[in-house]
Amino acid sequence: MLIEDAIVALQIHEIPGKAAEMRTYHKVERAYWGLGNPVLEDQARLWRQELPLEERLQLASDLWNSNAYEARICASKLLTQARIRPEDASAWKLIKSWIPDLDSSGISNHLCVAGQRRLNFDPSRIQEVESWTRSTHVWTRRAALMITLPWTKHRNPKPLNLAIREQVLGWIASYTDDQDTLIQRSVAWWLSELSRKDPTKGKSIYDRTWA
């Protein structure tokens, strides 16, 4: 599918005045098309159903490279599904390649949801994610926590899930001296989610980390 056709298919749903509001809210200089999230969700779902994997990956790449806010969210949604057939390694590689481009919470959160699916599909990828915690790029360090949020939600975690949870808690301990507000909020978010399933541990780690 041509990127030009994809952009037209999205932009016809522009909400008058919304683009200006989004530019003011997000405070990052890029194109904003004034689209609502349901439009992006519906269009991405349609393309996931219609396009073979190779074409979908190319479209996602082209949308991301356009640097428009909604395009990057839609690119992330194109790769957000539990199983990607016939293989998901190419999708995971593409997601990883976008991590250094992150510069806003909206795009980052959607990309990390796509990454969560790929990490859940192959938990061994956690070793690649660990390297993000040492990045000088604050959004990459944040992504390491956001992409592992599902591991805070297991009520009766299996040994592998517990091991990953403990690994991430180790990263959080390494973030103790990181005074960036973005990291502090991300740590608080991760531990708050953990507290919902494991109140004692979540609170004790939070107190020990930020006391």
C-alpha positions as CSV (number, residue, x, y, z in Angstrom):
1,M,0.0,0.0,0.0
2,L,1.3,3.4,-0.9
3,I,2.0,5.8,2.0
4,E,0.3,8.6,0.1
5,D,-3.0,6.6,0.0
6,A,-2.7,5.6,3.7
7,I,-2.3,9.3,4.7
8,V,-5.3,10.3,2.7
9,A,-7.3,7.5,4.3
10,L,-6.4,8.9,7.7
11,Q,-6.6,12.6,7.1
12,I,-10.2,12.5,5.8
13,H,-11.2,12.0,9.4
14,E,-9.6,15.3,10.6
15,I,-11.5,17.0,13.4
16,P,-11.5,20.8,12.8
17,G,-9.3,22.6,15.3
18,K,-8.0,19.5,17.0
19,A,-4.5,19.6,15.3
20,A,-3.8,23.0,16.9
21,E,-4.9,21.8,20.3
22,M,-2.7,18.7,20.0
23,R,0.3,20.8,19.0
24,T,-0.2,23.0,22.1
25,Y,-0.7,20.0,24.4
26,H,2.2,17.8,23.3
27,K,4.7,20.6,22.9
28,V,6.8,18.7,20.3
29,E,7.3,20.2,16.9
30,R,5.9,17.8,14.3
31,A,2.8,17.4,12.1
32,Y,-0.5,16.8,13.8
33,W,-3.5,15.8,11.8
34,G,-6.3,16.3,14.3
35,L,-7.5,12.7,14.5
36,G,-9.2,10.8,17.3
37,N,-7.7,7.6,18.6
38,P,-10.8,5.4,17.5
39,V,-10.0,6.4,13.9
40,L,-6.4,5.2,14.2
41,E,-7.5,2.0,16.0
42,D,-10.1,1.2,13.3
43,Q,-7.8,1.9,10.4
44,A,-4.9,0.0,11.8
45,R,-7.2,-3.0,12.5
46,L,-8.4,-2.9,8.9
47,W,-4.9,-2.8,7.5
48,R,-3.8,-5.6,9.8
49,Q,-6.6,-7.8,8.3
50,E,-6.0,-6.8,4.7
51,L,-2.3,-6.5,4.3
52,P,0.2,-9.3,4.2
53,L,3.0,-9.0,6.7
54,E,5.7,-7.6,4.4
55,E,3.4,-4.8,3.1
56,R,2.2,-4.1,6.7
57,L,5.8,-3.7,7.9
58,Q,6.6,-1.4,5.0
59,L,3.5,0.7,5.6
60,A,4.3,0.9,9.3
61,S,7.8,2.0,8.5
62,D,6.7,4.7,6.1
63,L,4.1,6.0,8.5
64,W,6.7,6.2,11.3
65,N,9.2,7.9,9.1
66,S,6.6,10.6,8.2
67,N,7.1,11.8,11.8
68,A,3.4,12.9,12.1
69,Y,2.0,12.3,15.5
70,E,-1.0,10.2,14.4
71,A,1.1,8.4,11.8
72,R,3.5,7.1,14.4
73,I,0.7,5.9,16.6
74,C,-1.0,4.2,13.7
75,A,2.4,2.6,12.8
76,S,2.6,1.2,16.4
77,K,-1.0,-0.1,16.2
78,L,-0.2,-1.9,13.0
79,L,2.2,-4.1,15.0
80,T,0.0,-4.5,18.1
81,Q,-1.4,-8.0,18.2
82,A,-0.7,-11.2,20.1
83,R,0.5,-13.2,17.2
84,I,2.1,-12.0,14.0
85,R,2.3,-14.6,11.3
86,P,4.3,-16.1,9.7
87,E,7.0,-14.7,12.0
88,D,7.3,-11.8,14.3
89,A,11.1,-11.2,14.4
90,S,10.8,-8.5,11.7
91,A,8.1,-6.7,13.7
92,W,10.2,-6.8,16.9
93,K,13.2,-5.5,15.0
94,L,11.2,-2.6,13.6
95,I,9.8,-1.7,17.1
96,K,13.3,-1.7,18.5
97,S,14.6,0.5,15.8
98,W,11.9,3.1,16.7
99,I,12.8,3.3,20.4
100,P,15.6,5.9,20.0
101,D,13.1,8.2,18.1
102,L,10.7,8.5,21.1
103,D,10.1,12.0,22.3
104,S,6.5,12.1,23.7
105,S,4.5,10.0,26.1
106,G,1.6,9.4,23.7
107,I,3.7,7.9,20.9
108,S,5.9,6.1,23.5
109,N,3.0,4.5,25.3
110,H,1.4,3.1,22.1
111,L,4.8,1.8,20.8
112,C,5.4,0.1,24.1
113,V,2.0,-1.6,24.0
114,A,3.1,-3.1,20.6
115,G,6.4,-4.1,22.2
116,Q,4.6,-5.7,25.1
117,R,3.0,-8.2,22.7
118,R,6.3,-9.1,21.1
119,L,8.0,-9.4,24.5
120,N,5.2,-11.6,25.8
121,F,5.5,-13.8,22.7
122,D,9.2,-14.3,23.3
123,P,10.2,-13.4,26.9
124,S,13.9,-14.1,26.1
125,R,13.9,-10.6,24.4
126,I,14.0,-9.2,28.0
127,Q,17.8,-9.4,27.7
128,E,17.7,-6.9,24.8
129,V,15.4,-4.6,26.7
130,E,17.8,-4.6,29.6
131,S,20.4,-2.7,27.5
132,W,17.9,0.1,27.2
133,T,18.2,0.9,30.9
134,R,21.7,2.1,30.3
135,S,20.8,4.5,27.4
136,T,21.6,8.2,27.6
137,H,18.2,8.7,26.0
138,V,15.7,9.2,28.7
139,W,12.7,7.9,26.6
140,T,14.6,4.7,26.0
141,R,15.2,4.2,29.7
142,R,11.5,4.8,30.3
143,A,10.5,2.4,27.5
144,A,12.3,-0.4,29.4
145,L,9.7,0.0,32.2
146,M,6.7,0.6,30.0
147,I,7.3,-2.4,27.8
148,T,7.4,-4.7,30.9
149,L,4.2,-3.4,32.6
150,P,2.4,-6.7,31.9
151,W,4.7,-8.4,34.4
152,T,3.2,-6.3,37.2
153,K,-0.2,-7.8,36.6
154,H,0.2,-11.5,37.2
155,R,-1.7,-12.5,40.3
156,N,-0.1,-16.0,40.4
157,P,3.0,-15.5,38.3
158,K,4.9,-18.5,37.0
159,P,8.6,-18.9,37.7
160,L,9.6,-17.2,34.4
161,N,7.3,-14.3,35.1
162,L,8.7,-13.9,38.6
163,A,12.2,-13.9,37.2
164,I,11.4,-11.2,34.8
165,R,9.6,-9.2,37.5
166,E,12.7,-9.4,39.7
167,Q,14.9,-8.4,36.8
168,V,12.9,-5.3,36.2
169,L,12.9,-4.5,39.9
170,G,16.7,-4.6,39.6
171,W,16.5,-2.0,36.9
172,I,14.3,0.1,39.1
173,A,16.9,-0.1,41.8
174,S,19.5,1.2,39.3
175,Y,17.2,4.2,38.6
176,T,17.4,5.3,42.2
177,D,19.8,8.1,41.4
178,D,18.0,9.1,38.2
179,Q,16.4,12.4,39.1
180,D,14.7,12.9,35.7
181,T,11.0,13.5,36.4
182,L,10.0,11.2,33.5
183,I,11.9,8.3,35.1
184,Q,10.5,9.0,38.5
185,R,7.0,9.0,37.2
186,S,7.6,5.8,35.3
187,V,9.0,4.0,38.3
188,A,6.0,5.1,40.4
189,W,3.6,3.9,37.6
190,W,5.4,0.5,37.4
191,L,5.4,0.0,41.2
192,S,1.8,1.2,41.5
193,E,0.7,-1.4,39.0
194,L,2.7,-4.1,40.9
195,S,1.0,-3.0,44.2
196,R,-2.4,-3.9,42.7
197,K,-1.4,-7.6,42.6
198,D,1.3,-7.7,45.3
199,P,0.6,-4.7,47.6
200,T,3.3,-5.6,50.2
201,K,6.1,-5.9,47.7
202,G,5.1,-3.0,45.5
203,K,4.9,-0.6,48.5
204,S,8.1,-1.8,50.1
205,I,10.1,-1.5,46.9
206,Y,8.7,2.0,46.3
207,D,9.6,3.1,49.8
208,R,13.0,1.7,49.5
209,T,13.7,3.2,46.1
210,W,12.4,6.7,46.7
211,A,12.7,7.1,50.4
